[in-house]
Amino acid sequence: MGCGNSKVLPGASNKGYVSVVQSLVAFSKVDDDNEPKKRMEKQRHPWFSTSINNFQTASNGQQQTLSDGRHQDKVPTYKDKFDPRVTARYDIKALIGRGSFSRVVRVEHRATRQPFAIKMMEVEAPEGREVCTSELVVLQRVSHSNVIQLIEVFQFPQRVYMVLELATGGELLDRVVSRGHFTERDATQALRMVLAGVEYLHNLGITHRDLKPENLLYYHPGADSRLLVTDFGLATFGGAGSEVLGPDRSSDGGADRTWSLRTTCGTPEYMAPEVLQRKPYSCAVDMWALGVITYIVLSGSMPFEDDSRMVLYRAIVRGKYSFYGDPWPSVSNLAKDFIQRLLPLDPATRLTASQAIRHPWVVTMAASSSMRNLHRSISQNLRQRTSQSSSRCPSSTASSGDSSSVGPGRLTSLEKKQQQQQVRASGLTQPQRAIHHPA
């Protein structure tokens, strides 16, 4: 990990786009909990430097400030870009996020005055079209309390406007730090919501492929807020994409092992070894990412981390991590067992989302050690990482236009060179053609 982190995105494809972007199409989803959220490619996060996909929400009337200190006071500029048929229904309030191909604004529905987020995506470029298509195809199919909800969409040849729930409760790690007191019980309460959302996605055949703390947002600031899985720019629907190789059921017949994928994508520190080795993979890559997330939530540090991508990838493909240092002596063996069962190198032996929800640590909420306060150690570790990242990358911003996940279609020439060096130095295999053998 270092100053030049990037998000690997799948290569652009025109397949299915005609069915996604036509002349104006608007539809609404009925939802009992019909107040919104903000989700999109975000600015660089202070805790984990791989994420320049993070964006911040602001309360009404507050001015937006990106991580590089620039104030977001140019709402009229972006308001002018919005199609009149969109602004006729929604009042544009504030710019709350930006990405390589998108802008996110906080809006109010003119009739109901309910707050929402609108993600405006530029779809003329193949890369923007691919990201939009992937995200929209998934969001149109999902409806779950722990998954960000698409309210309606306006589609035009040059731009697509997604109206989304507005999550105002902050990111998972922000909530951990702000609590002042954090235990394993608190961790399992959060993870149960994430697992519920991931289980739902996997049962639909959807692989998220970019699970990380920055993409887990609380719906509102209250202690009883639900936690939402967001950012579906890299998600794929099993059997719907050109990269899907076909059925590849595991021995337990689980629905979340049905489809084998092959595109190298995700955020480096959270990518499963089979992705880095360019092997066909399944929804099990999301479970690996959840193992990394659990490790971070309980300790404030990362299981796999290095300024050198080569060293980082080597550690991941070897599965080299430890439970060393604070607060691990205070963490229960059940919690460590949960992490270990999510981080085996063999994806077939990883817990599925359904199995993870039934793990004793999650079920019992670590009753034997749930009252141990881990907050001090977690916060210290996070602050230490922030300080180290700042000293290494004093001017890190999203101005380069990178995003924090990786994909062959969008690597810069430098990143491609680094990836080739990575493969040679780490002993990773070259891309290989997967052959499906019917069960």
N, C-alpha and C positions, 0 to 999 in steps of 0.2 A: 504494500500500500504506500502511496506517496502523493506527490503533488499532481501527477498526471493521471489520476484515476478516471476511468471511463466506463460507461455502461454499454455492454455488448448487446446490440439489437439484431434481430433477424434481418436478412437481406430483403430488399423490397420485392413485392410481388403484386401483379395486377389481378391475380385470381380472386374472384368474388367481389371485386371492387364495384363493378357496375351495379350489383344488387344492393350495395351499401350507400353509394352516393348517386342520387338521381336529382331531379328537380326537388323543390321544397317538399319535405315529408316531415310531419310532426305527429308524435303520438305521446300519450301519457300513460304512466303506470299508476295503478291505484295502490296506495300504501297508507296503512293506518297511521304510520309515524312519518307524516309528510312534511318534515322540516329538514333542511339540507346540510350540505357538506362541501368541503373543498378538497379536490384531489387532482394532482397533475405532476408533471416533471418539476422538481423542486430545486431550490438553491442549496448550496453546500451546507451540510449540517455540522454543527460544532463538535458533536460527539464522535461521529464516524465519518472520516473524510472521503469515503467512497461515494457519498451521496450528495450530488449536486442537483438531485431531483427534488429536494425538499423545498417546500414553500410554506410561508407562514400565513396564518389567518389573523385578521385584526378585528377587534370589536368595532361596533358602529362608530364612525366618526374618527377613528384613529388612522394616522398616516402610516403607510407601509414602508418598512426599511428592509432591504436585502442585506445578506451577510457582508457585502462589500461596502455597506454604508450608504448606498444610493437610495434616496427617498422615492417612493412610488406615488408621485403626485401628478401623474400625467393621464389620469382617467379620461379626460376629454379626448386625448389622442386615440386611445383604444376604443372609446365609445363611437368615434367616427367610423371605425372599421366594422362595427356591428351592422348586420343587415337590418333595415327598418322593420322587417317582419318579426325580428327577434326583440328589438327595443320596444315594439308596440305592446309586447306582453310582459317584458321585464325591464325594470329600472336599474341601470348600471350604477353601482355604488363605489367600488374600489377594485383596483388591480391587486390580486393577492398571490399571484405566482406566474412564472414564465418558464418555458422550456424551449428546446430547439425549434419545435414546430407548433407551439401552442402558447396561449395565454389563458389564465384563469382569473375571472373577476367575481366578486361578490355582488349579487343582485337581489332585488326584491320583486316578487310577482306583483304586477300593478293592481290586480283585482283583490288578492288575498293579503298582500303585504308580507307574505312569508318569505324568509331569506333562503336563497339557494346559491349554488356556485354554477357558473357557466364556463365550460372549457371550450375555447375557440381554437380549432385545429386547422392549420393550413395544409391542404391536401393536394396541392398541385405537384409538389415534389414527390417522387416515388417513396422516399423514406417516410415523409409525413403521412402519406397515404397508407403505407403499411402499418404504421403505429396506430393510426386512427381505425383502420379496418379491424385489426386484432382486438383493440379495446372495445369497439362498438359491438362486434359480434358476440363477445362474452357478456358485456353489460346488458344487452338486450335479452339474455337468457336467464339472468340470475335474479333472485328475490329472496334475500335472507337477512335477518336482523344483524348479522355480523359481517355483511358484505356491503360495500358502498352501493347505493341504489341510484340507478338512472331514472330520472323523472320523465323527461321527454327529450327529443332530439330534432334539430333543424338541419337539414342537409342541402348543401348547394355544391355546384361544381368546384368552387375554389376553397370553400370553408365548410366545416361541420361544427355545429354548436351543440354540445352535450350539456343538458341541465341535470345537475347532480345534487345529491344531499350535501349540505354544508356541515362539515365536522369542525366544531369549534373547541373541542376539548384538548387538542394538542396531541403530540406523538407519545408513543408508549414510554420511551425513556425520559421524556420531559416530565411525565406524570410520576415516574419512579423517583426522580430527583426532587420534585416539588413536594412530595408527601412528607418528608422529614422522618418517616418511619416506614420501613419496608421489610416484609418478612416473606418466607416461602409461601405462606398462605396467600399473601397478596399476589405473588408471582403466579401461583396456580389459578387464581381467580381470573387473571388476565389471559393466561394461556388457554384456559378452558374455552373462552370466547373465541380466541384465534383458531383453536382446533375445531370448534363447531363450524366456523366459516370455511375452513380448509376442507373439512370432511364433506360439507355440502358441495363445494366446488369439485372435489375429486369424484364424488358420486355422479356428477354431471359429465365427467370426463374432461374437466378443465384443469390444466396445470398452470399455476400462476407464474412460476419461473423467476420471480424477483421478490420473494418474501424477505423482508428485513425490517428492523424496528421503525425506520422512517416511513414505511408503508402501512403501519398499524396506527390508526388514529381513533381517538375517543370522540364520540358524537357530541357530547357537551361536557362542560367542566365539572359537573357534579360527580360525587363519589359513586353514584349508581349508574354512571354512563356505560352504554355498550361500547365495545371496541370493534372497529371496522377494519376489514382487509380492503386495501385500496390499491390503486395504480396497476391497471391491467394492460399496460402497453406491451408487455412481453408475454401475456397469457395466450394460451392456445387451446382450442377446443378439440378434444380427441376425435380424430377422423375427419376433421373439417379443413385442415391445412395441408399444403403440399409437402410439409416436412414430416407428416405422420407416416410411419412406415407400415402400420397395421397392427392387428391384435397381438398382444404378447402377455397373456395372462400368467399370473404367478400361481404357485402351487395352491395358495389358499383361495384362488378365484376372486380375489378382491377387485372391486370395480376400479379402484384407484391404480391398478397396475395394467389396465387394459391396453393402453396405447404406447407404442415405442416412438420416441422423438429423436431428433438428431441435431438440431440447430444449437450451436454454441452461443449461449446468451445468459445473462444474469449479472449480478454484482459480484466481483471477484471473491471477496472474503466469504461470500455465502454460497458460492457455486460448489456443487457436489463433485466428487472426484471423477465420476463417469462422464460428466459434462466436459471437464478439462481434458480428459483422455479421449474425447470425441467418440465415445461409444454411444450406441442407442440407449436412450434413457426413458424413464417413466415419471409418473407423479411422485415417485420416491425422492426426486430432487427437492421437492418442497419440504419433505420431512427432514432432510439433511439441513436445510436452511432453518427450520424450526429448532433443530438441535443447537445450531449456532446462536440463534436468538435467545434460547433458554439460558445458554452459557453466559451471554452478555447481560441478560436481565438479572441473573443471580450474582454476578461478580463485577460488572462494570468494565470488564476487559473482554478481549476476543480470543477464541481458541486458536485461530489461525490469523497471523498478522505479520507483515514485514514490509519495509519500504520497497524491497525488491520483489517484483512480480514473480521472478524465477523462484526465489526462496519461498514465497507464499504458496505458489502452486505446488511446489515440491512437498511442502508440509501437508497440504490438503490431500494430495494423491497418496501420501504415506499414512494419512490419518494421525499425524503427530500433534497431540495436544496434551495438556496436563491439568490437574486440579491443584496447582501450586500457588501458594501465597494467599493473602486475605481476599475474600472472606471464606475460602473453601474449607478450612478446618471447622467452621461453624455451619456449613451446609450439610444437610442430611445425606445419608448414603442412598436413600430412595431418589432424591433429586439427581444425584450423580448417575445413578442407574438409568434414570429417564433419559439423560443426555447421551449416555453411552449407547443406549438402544436406538437413538436417532442418528448417531454418527458412525455406524460401521461402514467399512469400505464397500461391502457387498450390499447393493441396494435391496436385494431380495430378503435380507435379514433385518432391514429397518422396520420399525413400527409403522403401520399405516395410521392415518388420522383416526380411524375408528379404534384401533388398538391403543393409540396414545391417550385418547380420552379415558380409556378404561385402565390405564396404568395406575398402580397403587398410589403413587405420589400424587397424581392428579385427583384420584377418587377420594383419598383421605386428606388431601390438602396438607400433607406432611405434618400430621397432627402432633407427632413426637417432638418436632423442632420448629413449629410454625411461628412461635413467639420470639425467636431470635431475631433481633433487629440487624439487618444487613446493610442498612442505609449508609452508614458512615463509610464503610469500605467501598461500596459501590460508587458513591459520590467521589471519593478520593481517586479511585481508579479512572473514573470518567474525566475528572479535572486534569489528571496527569496526562491522559491521552490528548485532551484538548490543548494543553500547554505544549506537548511534544509536536503535535500537528501544526500549531501556530508557528513554532520556531523553525520547522522544516519548510512550511508553505506559507510565508507571511502574507502573500497576496493572492491566495487561492480564491477564485471566484468562479462563477458559471459563465463568465464572459466569453470563454473560448467556445461555447456552444456545445461542449461535451455533455453527456448525461452519464449517470453513474453505473449503468449496466453495459454489458458488452455483446456485440453481435457482428458477424463477419461482414455484413453489408455496410457497416458504418465505422469500422476501425480506421484510424488515420494510418498513414504509411509508417509513422514511428511506432504506433501500437502494433501494427502487423509485424514489424521487425522484432519488437519485444516479445510478441507471441511466438514467433519462430525460434527465438533464442530460448524461450521458456520450454518449448517442446523438446529441443535438443538437450538442454541442460538437465531437465527433469526426467528425461526418459519417457515422455508422454508419447503415445502413439499418434501417427498421422491420421487424418480423417479416414474412416473406414466405412465401407458399404455394409449396411446391415442386411442380413438375409433372414426373413421370417420363416420359421418352421411351425406350421400349424400344430396346436396342442393335440 
